[in-house]
């Protein structure tokens, strides 16, 4: 690719810019015709970098490449997942399809583990999986997941740890998209992440959380109580030292085992980066003295976007909170 770029730059230096544009445009078209889409995209990027004012060719090559990629989508895949693709524009279909990765997995393998992070959204092409939930001493079977279903939505879209586990029941073939790929698409096509979420909710046969509520199974060890106060948090590094710059939040609820609080951040990327971080938080009463009643270490285990730059953080304490501090913070 470097030799092509050098050739183009040589033509430009000789005052033959139109020839350089035509050369790159023809190479993009030729590569796309042959199905070498990565090469075609790389050549188009060279066209953009070296001839940014060649708008006609830049737009035309992009449209041609998108059309060729769209018609190259596996028709069997598109038909099988028609509930996805029927609501996609051609651009959305192309971006989504070429972001997918497909793998085959043996029976008995854990795909999503309860209380762990998951950055993938899965689509089952073949096989069966089971959804289970564990408490301290018991394991509960929730449901089976079949071909044609999606799973992993809560952890993927809400940025939180998994509340249940998903394990293969047979040999399975699944496709997945990562959060990184989704964020990349959403930058090009604003609102695509919300659209995908809405579509995928229709690909979940039974919501496992509804089963848990219906069966009256409570995963939390400790009762959560409403509190009125503030949290001042410092992230902690691997060396145990905390950051100098804190961030502040307003309490939502509190238990012996953890707390949830709301923060404001204009940077979605920064908010997402907090997930999984170890931190130390100062618990402060909402009174005239803003009295500090305790300091706790722990981990940020989930983060939910509540719109308008508000994010709800769930924080798990490293050691239980004393009943004395809990009673001081609980709303009367």
C-alpha positions as CSV (number, residue, x, y, z in Angstrom):
1,X,0.0,0.0,0.0
2,X,2.9,2.3,0.7
3,X,4.1,2.1,-2.9
4,X,0.7,3.2,-4.2
5,X,0.7,6.1,-1.8
6,X,4.2,7.1,-3.0
7,X,3.1,6.8,-6.6
8,X,0.2,9.1,-5.9
9,X,2.3,11.6,-4.1
10,X,4.7,11.6,-7.0
11,X,2.0,12.4,-9.4
12,X,0.8,15.3,-7.2
13,X,4.3,16.7,-7.0
14,X,4.5,16.6,-10.8
15,X,1.2,18.6,-11.0
16,X,-0.8,15.6,-12.2
17,X,-3.3,15.6,-9.4
18,X,-6.2,14.6,-11.6
19,X,-4.3,11.5,-12.7
20,X,-3.7,10.6,-9.0
21,X,-7.4,11.0,-8.2
22,X,-8.4,8.8,-11.2
23,X,-5.7,6.2,-10.3
24,X,-7.0,5.8,-6.7
25,X,-10.7,5.9,-7.7
26,X,-10.1,3.1,-10.3
27,X,-8.1,1.0,-7.7
28,X,-10.9,1.4,-5.1
29,X,-13.5,0.2,-7.7
30,X,-11.3,-2.7,-8.9
31,X,-10.6,-3.9,-5.3
32,X,-14.3,-3.7,-4.4
33,X,-15.3,-5.5,-7.6
34,X,-12.9,-8.4,-6.5
35,X,-14.4,-8.4,-3.0
36,X,-11.2,-7.2,-1.4
37,X,-13.0,-4.7,0.8
38,X,-10.2,-4.0,3.3
39,X,-7.9,-3.1,0.4
40,X,-10.6,-0.9,-1.2
41,X,-11.2,0.9,2.1
42,X,-7.5,1.5,2.6
43,X,-7.1,2.9,-0.9
44,X,-10.1,5.2,-0.3
45,X,-8.5,6.5,2.8
46,X,-5.4,7.3,0.8
47,X,-7.7,9.2,-1.6
48,X,-9.2,11.2,1.3
49,X,-5.8,11.9,2.8
50,X,-4.1,13.0,-0.4
51,X,-7.0,14.6,-2.3
52,X,-9.4,15.8,0.3
53,X,-11.1,18.2,-2.2
54,X,-12.0,15.5,-4.6
55,X,-15.4,15.2,-3.1
56,X,-17.2,13.7,-6.1
57,X,-14.7,10.8,-6.2
58,X,-14.6,10.4,-2.4
59,X,-18.4,10.2,-2.2
60,X,-18.8,8.0,-5.3
61,X,-16.2,5.5,-4.2
62,X,-17.8,5.3,-0.7
63,X,-21.2,4.6,-2.2
64,X,-19.8,2.1,-4.6
65,X,-17.9,0.3,-1.9
66,X,-21.0,0.2,0.4
67,X,-23.1,-1.2,-2.4
68,X,-20.7,-4.0,-3.1
69,X,-20.3,-4.8,0.6
70,X,-24.1,-4.9,1.0
71,X,-24.6,-7.3,-1.9
72,X,-21.8,-9.5,-0.6
73,X,-23.6,-10.1,2.7
74,X,-24.2,-13.8,3.1
75,X,-27.9,-14.2,1.9
76,X,-28.5,-17.2,4.3
77,X,-27.3,-15.1,7.3
78,X,-29.4,-12.2,6.2
79,X,-32.5,-14.3,5.8
80,X,-32.0,-16.1,9.1
81,X,-31.6,-12.8,11.0
82,X,-34.2,-11.0,8.9
83,X,-35.7,-9.6,12.1
84,X,-32.4,-7.6,12.4
85,X,-31.8,-6.7,8.8
86,X,-35.4,-5.7,7.9
87,X,-35.1,-2.6,10.0
88,X,-31.5,-1.7,9.0
89,X,-30.6,0.8,6.2
90,X,-28.0,-0.5,3.8
91,X,-25.3,1.4,5.6
92,X,-26.4,0.0,9.0
93,X,-26.5,-3.5,7.6
94,X,-23.0,-3.2,6.1
95,X,-21.5,-1.7,9.3
96,X,-23.1,-4.3,11.5
97,X,-22.4,-7.4,9.3
98,X,-18.7,-6.6,8.8
99,X,-18.3,-6.0,12.6
100,X,-19.5,-9.5,13.5
101,X,-17.2,-12.3,14.4
102,X,-18.4,-16.0,14.4
103,X,-17.1,-18.8,16.5
104,X,-18.0,-22.4,17.3
105,X,-17.9,-23.5,20.9
106,X,-18.0,-27.0,22.6
107,X,-20.7,-28.0,25.1
108,X,-20.2,-27.0,28.8
109,X,-18.3,-23.8,28.2
110,X,-19.1,-20.6,30.0
111,X,-19.9,-17.7,27.7
112,X,-21.0,-15.2,30.2
113,X,-20.2,-15.6,33.9
114,X,-22.3,-14.2,36.7
115,X,-20.7,-11.2,38.5
116,X,-18.1,-10.8,35.7
117,X,-17.9,-8.1,32.9
118,X,-19.0,-8.9,29.4
119,X,-18.4,-6.6,26.4
120,X,-20.1,-8.7,23.7
121,X,-23.6,-9.1,22.3
122,X,-24.3,-12.6,21.1
123,X,-26.5,-14.1,18.3
124,X,-27.1,-17.8,18.3
125,X,-26.8,-19.4,14.8
126,X,-26.9,-23.0,15.9
127,X,-27.2,-25.0,19.1
128,X,-28.6,-24.4,22.6
129,X,-27.4,-22.7,25.8
130,X,-28.7,-22.5,29.3
131,X,-29.1,-19.4,31.5
132,X,-28.5,-20.0,35.2
133,X,-28.3,-17.9,38.4
134,X,-26.3,-18.7,41.5
135,X,-26.8,-17.6,45.1
136,X,-24.4,-18.4,47.9
137,X,-25.5,-22.1,48.2
138,X,-27.8,-22.8,45.3
139,X,-27.8,-22.8,41.5
140,X,-31.1,-22.0,39.7
141,X,-31.9,-23.0,36.1
142,X,-33.7,-20.1,34.4
143,X,-34.2,-20.9,30.8
144,X,-32.7,-22.3,27.6
145,X,-31.5,-20.1,24.8
146,X,-32.1,-21.4,21.3
147,X,-30.9,-20.6,17.8
148,X,-32.3,-17.3,16.5
149,X,-32.0,-15.6,19.9
150,X,-29.8,-12.9,21.2
151,X,-28.2,-12.8,24.7
152,X,-25.9,-10.6,26.7
153,X,-28.1,-7.4,26.3
154,X,-27.9,-6.1,29.9
155,X,-24.2,-6.2,30.3
156,X,-23.6,-5.0,26.7
157,X,-25.9,-2.0,26.6
158,X,-26.1,-1.0,30.3
159,X,-22.4,-1.5,31.1
160,X,-22.7,-3.7,34.2
161,X,-21.5,-7.0,35.5
162,X,-23.6,-10.1,34.6
163,X,-26.4,-11.0,36.9
164,X,-26.7,-14.5,35.5
165,X,-24.4,-17.0,33.7
166,X,-24.8,-18.4,30.2
167,X,-23.3,-21.9,29.4
168,X,-23.4,-23.9,26.2
169,X,-25.7,-26.9,26.4
170,X,-24.5,-28.3,23.0
171,X,-22.0,-27.5,20.4
172,X,-23.0,-23.9,19.4
173,X,-22.2,-21.5,16.6
174,X,-22.6,-17.9,17.6
175,X,-21.9,-14.5,16.2
176,X,-21.0,-11.5,18.3
177,X,-20.2,-7.8,18.1
178,X,-18.0,-6.1,20.7
179,X,-18.8,-2.8,22.5
180,X,-15.8,-1.2,20.8
181,X,-17.2,-2.1,17.4
182,X,-20.7,-0.8,18.3
183,X,-19.3,2.5,19.6
184,X,-17.4,2.9,16.3
185,X,-20.6,2.4,14.3
186,X,-22.5,4.8,16.5
187,X,-20.0,7.5,15.8
188,X,-20.6,7.1,12.1
189,X,-24.4,6.5,12.5
190,X,-25.8,8.4,15.5
191,X,-28.5,6.4,17.3
192,X,-27.5,3.1,15.9
193,X,-26.8,1.7,19.4
194,X,-30.3,2.6,20.6
195,X,-31.8,1.1,17.5
196,X,-29.9,-2.2,17.8
197,X,-30.9,-2.4,21.5
198,X,-34.6,-2.0,20.6
199,X,-34.4,-4.6,17.9
200,X,-32.5,-7.1,20.0
201,X,-35.1,-6.9,22.8
202,X,-37.4,-8.6,20.3
203,X,-34.8,-11.4,19.9
204,X,-35.0,-12.4,23.6
205,X,-37.6,-15.1,24.1
206,X,-37.8,-14.8,27.9
207,X,-36.2,-12.1,30.0
208,X,-34.2,-14.0,32.8
209,X,-34.7,-11.1,35.2
210,X,-38.5,-11.5,34.9
211,X,-38.1,-15.2,35.8
212,X,-36.1,-14.3,38.8
213,X,-38.7,-11.8,40.0
214,X,-41.5,-14.2,39.3
215,X,-39.8,-17.0,41.3
216,X,-39.1,-14.5,44.1
217,X,-35.4,-15.4,44.0
218,X,-33.4,-12.5,45.5
219,X,-29.7,-12.4,44.5
220,X,-28.7,-9.6,46.9
221,X,-27.5,-10.7,50.3
222,X,-28.4,-7.3,51.9
223,X,-31.5,-5.1,51.9
224,X,-31.0,-1.8,50.1
225,X,-32.1,1.3,51.9
226,X,-32.7,4.9,50.6
227,X,-30.1,7.4,51.9
228,X,-29.7,11.1,51.7
229,X,-26.1,12.1,51.2
230,X,-23.0,12.5,49.0
231,X,-20.1,10.4,47.8
232,X,-16.6,11.7,47.1
233,X,-14.7,9.1,45.2
234,X,-11.0,8.6,44.2
235,X,-9.9,6.0,41.8
236,X,-7.1,3.7,43.0
237,X,-4.1,2.5,41.1
238,X,-2.5,-0.9,41.1
239,X,0.0,0.4,43.7
240,X,-2.9,1.2,46.1
241,X,-2.5,5.0,45.7
242,X,-5.6,7.0,45.0
243,X,-6.0,9.7,42.3
244,X,-5.7,13.3,43.4
245,X,-8.7,14.4,41.4
246,X,-12.0,13.0,42.9
247,X,-15.4,12.8,41.4
248,X,-18.6,13.4,43.3
249,X,-22.0,11.7,43.3
250,X,-25.4,11.8,45.0
251,X,-26.5,8.7,46.9
252,X,-29.3,6.5,45.5
253,X,-29.3,3.6,47.9
254,X,-27.1,1.8,50.4
255,X,-26.6,-1.6,52.0
256,X,-24.1,-3.4,54.1
257,X,-22.5,-4.7,51.0
258,X,-22.5,-1.7,48.7
259,X,-24.0,1.5,47.4
260,X,-25.3,3.1,44.3
261,X,-24.9,6.8,43.5
262,X,-25.4,9.1,40.5
263,X,-22.6,11.1,38.9
264,X,-22.6,13.7,36.1
265,X,-20.1,13.4,33.3
266,X,-20.2,15.1,29.9
267,X,-17.8,12.5,28.6
268,X,-19.4,9.1,27.9
269,X,-15.9,7.6,27.3
270,X,-14.8,8.7,30.8
271,X,-17.9,7.3,32.4
272,X,-17.4,3.9,30.7
273,X,-13.8,3.8,31.7
274,X,-14.9,3.8,35.4
275,X,-16.4,0.3,35.1
276,X,-14.4,-2.3,36.9
277,X,-12.2,0.3,38.6
278,X,-11.2,0.1,42.3
279,X,-11.9,3.2,44.2
280,X,-12.1,4.6,47.7
281,X,-15.3,6.6,48.6
282,X,-16.1,9.0,51.4
283,X,-19.7,8.7,52.7
284,X,-21.1,12.1,53.6
285,X,-24.4,13.1,55.4
286,X,-26.5,15.7,53.7
287,X,-26.8,18.1,56.6
288,X,-25.6,21.6,57.4
289,X,-22.2,20.3,58.4
290,X,-21.9,17.9,55.5
291,X,-20.6,15.4,58.1
292,X,-18.3,12.6,56.8
293,X,-19.3,9.3,58.5
294,X,-17.1,6.7,56.8
295,X,-14.6,5.8,54.1
296,X,-14.9,2.6,52.1
297,X,-12.8,0.8,49.5
298,X,-14.4,-1.3,46.7
299,X,-15.1,-1.7,43.0
300,X,-17.4,0.0,40.5
301,X,-19.4,-3.1,39.3
302,X,-22.0,-1.5,37.0
303,X,-22.7,1.8,35.3
304,X,-26.0,2.7,33.7
305,X,-26.6,5.7,31.4
306,X,-29.6,7.7,32.7
307,X,-29.4,10.3,29.9
308,X,-28.6,14.0,30.2
309,X,-25.0,13.2,31.3
310,X,-26.2,11.3,34.4
311,X,-24.8,7.9,35.2
312,X,-25.9,5.5,38.0
313,X,-22.9,3.7,39.5
314,X,-23.2,0.5,41.6
315,X,-20.3,0.2,44.0
316,X,-19.4,-3.0,45.9
317,X,-17.6,-2.6,49.2
318,X,-14.4,-4.6,49.8
319,X,-15.6,-5.2,53.4
320,X,-19.1,-4.9,54.9
321,X,-20.3,-1.5,56.0
322,X,-20.8,-1.2,59.8
323,X,-24.4,-1.0,61.0
324,X,-23.6,2.2,62.9
325,X,-22.6,4.0,59.7
326,X,-25.6,2.5,57.8
327,X,-28.0,3.8,60.4
328,X,-26.4,7.3,60.3
329,X,-27.0,7.5,56.6
330,X,-30.4,6.0,56.2
331,X,-33.3,8.4,55.6
332,X,-35.6,8.7,58.6
